[in-house]
Amino acid sequence: LGAKEVIMTDGDSHALKQMRANVNSNCKSATGDGDDVDHSTITCRQLLWGTAHAQKFLENNGQQHYDIILGADVIYTESSIEPLLDTVACLLQKPDGRFVLSRHNKWFSIENDMIIELAKKRHLNCTIDAESEGILIFHW
């Protein structure tokens, strides 16, 4: 897709270990022994949600903000929504950053309206992709 760098995150240590193994197994070196995907551009890091954790993540990663943040089926409980959005608001580049949230599974009947309202409190606006069910795109 042309990304200069990809950072994959998870808060769970076991999931992070598996994520790293998957990257190493599926993204061959760009030296001609497989895909043209250079896994040296992909890193896997632990990220716990919440403003304090996100600020620490920024400190440890050169204060780099991100132009695109992707999240797929990451909301399992109502109590996880605000820490997720706090993290996104802290890490997302202003003014052009985008947070793409895929919600194919709506766990515990958590509706999009609730997420959108909580995002507005963080000055994040939402566009719903009419072509793709379950895709919310947040922006400043």
KEZALUM-96955 format. One line per field, with one value per residue (C-alpha): x, y, z; chain; residue in one letter. Coordinates in nm, 4 decimals. Layout:
BEGIN
px: c(X,...);
py: c(Y,...);
pz: c(Z,...);
mol: c(A,...);
type: c(A,...);
//
This chain:
BEGIN
px: c(0.0000,0.3022,0.3261,0.6695,0.6191,0.3574,0.3288,0.1022,-0.0063,-0.1813,-0.2076,-0.1819,0.1706,0.0679,-0.1128,0.1888,0.4202,0.1945,0.1671,0.5472,0.5652,0.2995,0.4911,0.8117,0.6375,0.4286,0.6381,0.9492,1.2516,1.2568,1.5777,1.4023,1.3282,0.9542,0.7113,0.8136,0.7071,1.0012,0.9176,1.1769,0.9130,0.6680,0.7097,0.4952,0.4691,0.2644,0.0080,-0.2282,-0.5230,-0.5748,-0.4198,-0.1332,-0.0367,-0.0611,0.1579,0.4179,0.3934,0.4623,0.7613,0.9051,0.8497,0.9990,0.6758,0.5588,0.1871,0.0161,-0.1705,-0.3764,-0.4845,-0.6753,-0.8827,-1.0772,-1.3196,-1.1425,-1.4475,-1.5753,-1.7143,-1.8622,-1.5822,-1.3210,-1.4627,-1.3370,-0.9810,-0.9654,-1.0816,-0.8478,-0.5612,-0.6636,-0.7022,-0.3526,-0.1794,-0.3630,-0.1911,-0.3657,-0.5319,-0.5388,-0.5182,-0.7812,-0.8947,-1.0669,-1.2742,-1.4195,-1.7086,-1.8342,-1.9164,-2.1167,-2.0356,-2.2920,-2.5169,-2.2798,-2.4207,-2.2243,-2.4151,-2.2592,-1.9083,-1.9712,-2.1000,-1.7988,-1.5678,-1.7284,-1.6301,-1.2701,-1.3308,-1.3297,-1.5931,-1.7250,-1.8028,-1.9827,-1.8769,-2.2087,-2.0401,-1.8958,-2.1154,-1.9492,-1.6768,-1.6514,-1.3929,-1.3009,-1.1162,-1.0474);
py: c(0.0000,0.2248,0.2898,0.4071,0.2498,0.0270,-0.0076,-0.2851,-0.2733,-0.4777,-0.4420,-0.8138,-0.9586,-1.3003,-1.1489,-0.9281,-1.2298,-1.4042,-1.0847,-1.0665,-1.4319,-1.3685,-1.0708,-1.2732,-1.5681,-1.3775,-1.0790,-1.1995,-0.9800,-0.7669,-0.9392,-1.1554,-1.4563,-1.3942,-1.1064,-0.7500,-0.6661,-0.5572,-0.6614,-0.4168,-0.1454,-0.3302,-0.3184,-0.4625,-0.2700,-0.2897,-0.0135,0.0057,0.2384,0.5693,0.9137,0.8428,0.5237,0.6979,0.9856,0.7343,0.5579,0.8923,0.9589,0.6166,0.6626,1.0052,1.2026,1.0792,1.1254,0.9013,0.9956,0.6753,0.4550,0.1374,-0.0568,-0.3723,-0.5305,-0.3688,-0.2641,-0.5450,-0.3515,-0.0072,0.0650,0.0242,0.2961,0.6033,0.4731,0.3785,0.7229,0.8950,0.6970,0.7861,1.1550,1.1546,0.9701,1.0960,1.3594,1.6953,1.8235,1.5518,1.2256,0.9562,0.6803,0.3995,0.1776,-0.1456,-0.2809,-0.5910,-0.7471,-0.5243,-0.6759,-0.6395,-0.4255,-0.1280,0.0996,0.3295,0.6329,0.5867,0.5740,0.8752,1.0845,0.9967,1.0784,1.4229,1.4989,1.4554,1.6789,1.3807,1.3897,1.0777,0.9811,0.6535,0.4726,0.4059,0.1576,-0.0580,-0.1662,-0.1310,0.1193,0.4453,0.7058,0.9632,1.2864,1.6245);
pz: c(0.0000,-0.0010,0.3712,0.4765,0.8169,0.9812,1.3573,1.4781,1.8407,2.1032,2.4774,2.5441,2.5677,2.4335,2.1338,2.0672,2.0647,1.8108,1.6057,1.5792,1.4746,1.2072,1.0677,1.0551,0.8880,0.6357,0.5359,0.3613,0.3172,0.0028,-0.1075,-0.3634,-0.1449,-0.1321,-0.1369,-0.2034,0.1515,0.3615,0.7158,0.8450,0.7872,1.0139,1.3898,1.6651,1.9919,2.3050,2.3476,2.6408,2.5950,2.7725,2.7561,2.9978,2.8133,2.4752,2.5929,2.7135,2.3755,2.2025,2.4283,2.3474,1.9735,1.9078,1.9610,1.6225,1.5568,1.3042,0.9890,0.9800,1.2684,1.1900,1.4397,1.3558,1.6025,1.8972,2.1011,2.3216,2.6186,2.6789,2.9247,2.6482,2.4217,2.6071,2.6628,2.2922,2.1812,2.4296,2.2778,1.9235,2.0128,2.1630,1.8769,1.5679,1.3569,1.3317,1.1208,0.8532,1.0499,1.0093,1.2427,1.0536,1.2804,1.1485,1.3551,1.1821,1.5180,1.7506,2.0868,2.3655,2.1454,2.1546,1.8878,1.6588,1.7912,2.1347,1.9882,1.7650,2.0573,2.2720,1.9806,1.9429,2.3024,2.1843,1.8792,1.6452,1.3719,1.2058,0.8506,0.7986,0.4824,0.3072,0.0728,0.3502,0.6369,0.9736,0.8722,1.0689,0.9718,1.2343,1.1615,1.3192);
mol: c(A,A,A,A,A,A,A,A,A,A,A,A,A,A,A,A,A,A,A,A,A,A,A,A,A,A,A,A,A,A,A,A,A,A,A,A,A,A,A,A,A,A,A,A,A,A,A,A,A,A,A,A,A,A,A,A,A,A,A,A,A,A,A,A,A,A,A,A,A,A,A,A,A,A,A,A,A,A,A,A,A,A,A,A,A,A,A,A,A,A,A,A,A,A,A,A,A,A,A,A,A,A,A,A,A,A,A,A,A,A,A,A,A,A,A,A,A,A,A,A,A,A,A,A,A,A,A,A,A,A,A,A,A,A,A,A,A,A,A,A);
type: c(L,G,A,K,E,V,I,M,T,D,G,D,S,H,A,L,K,Q,M,R,A,N,V,N,S,N,C,K,S,A,T,G,D,G,D,D,V,D,H,S,T,I,T,C,R,Q,L,L,W,G,T,A,H,A,Q,K,F,L,E,N,N,G,Q,Q,H,Y,D,I,I,L,G,A,D,V,I,Y,T,E,S,S,I,E,P,L,L,D,T,V,A,C,L,L,Q,K,P,D,G,R,F,V,L,S,R,H,N,K,W,F,S,I,E,N,D,M,I,I,E,L,A,K,K,R,H,L,N,C,T,I,D,A,E,S,E,G,I,L,I,F,H,W);
//
